[in-house]
Amino acid sequence: MPRPFKLPYSVLVVIHTPARDVLLIRRADTTEPHWQSVTGSKDHLQEAFAETAAREVAEETGIDCAAGVLADWGVENVYDIYPSYLHRYQPGITRNTEHVFGLLVAAGTPVTLNPREHTAYQWLPWREAADACFSPSNAEAILMLPEFAR
């Protein structure tokens, strides 16, 4: 049975500690060192962005958002979908709307990756994390961390 098309509505979750160390995860579907924060699409149109964020965090990192503080940053990015990922969307869909959240967790929070999606993780100081991201919108979100982590 073919996989259903992804919806062009997603979340970006910047997971960070009180010291502003940021969790980055390495994508498994590329040979390039693509480091990123947690991202993922809504499962259905009625799913709230906060539900999507909590589900994706749990699926990709094993972290339960209830153990931290999930904050809606009220930021949305609209961008062109990378050509290599267009096949995942219905024909004619070329842009995605991404809603940004922050998740404050304790230092030392354990991470359990889904190996189908990610192969490694690292905690980096926020500026270094922004520099390591392959996605410009992800880097910009991390650079907003001091504003939202007050």
C-alpha positions as CSV (number, residue, x, y, z in Angstrom):
1,M,0.0,0.0,0.0
2,P,1.5,3.4,-1.0
3,R,2.2,5.9,1.7
4,P,-0.3,8.8,1.9
5,F,0.9,12.2,0.7
6,K,2.3,14.5,3.4
7,L,0.4,17.6,4.2
8,P,2.2,20.9,3.6
9,Y,1.7,22.0,7.2
10,S,4.5,21.2,9.6
11,V,6.2,22.0,12.8
12,L,9.8,22.9,13.8
13,V,10.6,22.3,17.4
14,V,13.8,23.8,18.9
15,I,14.6,21.6,21.9
16,H,16.9,23.4,24.3
17,T,18.1,23.4,27.9
18,P,18.1,26.4,30.4
19,A,21.7,27.1,29.4
20,R,20.5,27.4,25.7
21,D,22.2,24.2,24.5
22,V,20.2,23.0,21.5
23,L,19.5,19.4,20.4
24,L,20.3,18.7,16.8
25,I,19.6,15.4,15.0
26,R,21.2,14.1,11.8
27,R,18.9,13.0,9.0
28,A,19.1,9.3,7.9
29,D,17.9,9.9,4.4
30,T,20.9,11.7,3.0
31,T,24.7,11.2,2.9
32,E,25.2,14.9,3.6
33,P,25.6,15.9,7.2
34,H,22.1,17.4,7.5
35,W,21.7,18.5,11.1
36,Q,18.3,19.8,12.2
37,S,15.8,20.3,15.0
38,V,12.7,18.1,15.2
39,T,10.4,18.6,12.2
40,G,7.3,16.9,10.9
41,S,4.0,17.3,9.2
42,K,0.5,17.2,10.5
43,D,-1.1,13.7,10.3
44,H,-4.4,15.3,9.4
45,L,-5.8,18.8,8.9
46,Q,-7.6,18.9,12.2
47,E,-4.5,18.0,14.2
48,A,-3.4,21.1,16.2
49,F,0.2,22.2,15.7
50,A,0.9,21.6,19.4
51,E,-0.2,18.0,19.0
52,T,2.0,17.6,15.9
53,A,4.9,19.1,17.8
54,A,4.5,16.7,20.8
55,R,4.0,13.7,18.5
56,E,7.1,14.5,16.4
57,V,9.3,15.1,19.4
58,A,8.3,11.7,20.9
59,E,8.7,9.9,17.6
60,E,12.1,11.4,16.7
61,T,13.8,11.8,20.1
62,G,11.8,9.7,22.6
63,I,11.3,12.9,24.7
64,D,7.9,13.3,26.3
65,C,6.9,17.0,26.0
66,A,5.1,16.7,29.3
67,A,8.6,16.4,30.9
68,G,9.5,19.9,29.6
69,V,7.8,23.2,28.7
70,L,6.5,23.3,25.1
71,A,6.1,26.9,23.9
72,D,4.4,28.1,20.8
73,W,6.7,30.9,19.5
74,G,3.9,32.3,17.2
75,V,6.3,32.2,14.2
76,E,5.4,30.7,10.9
77,N,7.8,30.1,7.9
78,V,6.5,29.6,4.4
79,Y,9.1,28.1,2.1
80,D,9.6,26.2,-1.1
81,I,9.8,22.4,-0.5
82,Y,13.2,21.0,-1.5
83,P,12.9,19.4,-4.9
84,S,14.2,16.1,-3.5
85,Y,11.1,15.9,-1.2
86,L,8.4,17.1,-3.6
87,H,7.4,13.4,-4.4
88,R,6.1,13.1,-0.8
89,Y,3.4,15.7,-1.5
90,Q,0.4,15.8,-3.8
91,P,1.2,16.9,-7.3
92,G,1.2,20.7,-7.5
93,I,2.1,21.3,-3.9
94,T,5.4,23.2,-3.8
95,R,5.3,25.3,-0.6
96,N,5.1,24.3,3.1
97,T,3.9,26.3,6.1
98,E,6.1,25.5,9.2
99,H,5.0,26.5,12.7
100,V,7.8,27.0,15.2
101,F,7.9,25.8,18.8
102,G,10.5,25.7,21.6
103,L,10.8,22.9,24.1
104,L,12.6,23.6,27.3
105,V,14.1,20.4,28.8
106,A,16.5,19.7,31.7
107,A,20.2,19.3,30.9
108,G,21.0,15.6,30.5
109,T,17.5,14.7,29.1
110,P,18.0,11.3,27.5
111,V,17.5,11.1,23.7
112,T,16.4,7.9,21.9
113,L,16.5,8.3,18.1
114,N,14.3,6.6,15.6
115,P,17.0,5.0,13.4
116,R,14.8,5.1,10.3
117,E,14.8,8.9,10.5
118,H,18.0,10.0,12.3
119,T,21.4,8.5,12.8
120,A,23.0,10.8,15.5
121,Y,22.4,13.6,17.8
122,Q,24.4,16.4,19.5
123,W,23.8,19.1,22.0
124,L,25.4,22.4,21.0
125,P,25.4,26.0,22.3
126,W,22.7,27.8,20.4
127,R,25.0,29.9,18.1
128,E,26.9,26.7,17.1
129,A,23.7,24.9,16.6
130,A,22.4,27.6,14.2
131,D,25.6,27.4,12.2
132,A,25.4,23.6,12.0
133,C,21.8,23.5,10.5
134,F,21.3,22.8,6.8
135,S,17.9,24.6,6.8
136,P,17.9,28.4,6.8
137,S,14.5,28.5,8.6
138,N,15.9,26.2,11.3
139,A,19.0,28.3,11.8
140,E,16.8,31.5,12.0
141,A,14.6,29.8,14.6
142,I,17.6,28.8,16.8
143,L,18.9,32.4,16.6
144,M,15.6,33.6,18.1
145,L,16.1,31.3,21.1
146,P,17.3,34.1,23.5
147,E,14.2,36.2,22.7
148,F,11.8,33.3,23.5
149,A,13.8,31.6,26.3
150,R,13.6,34.5,28.7
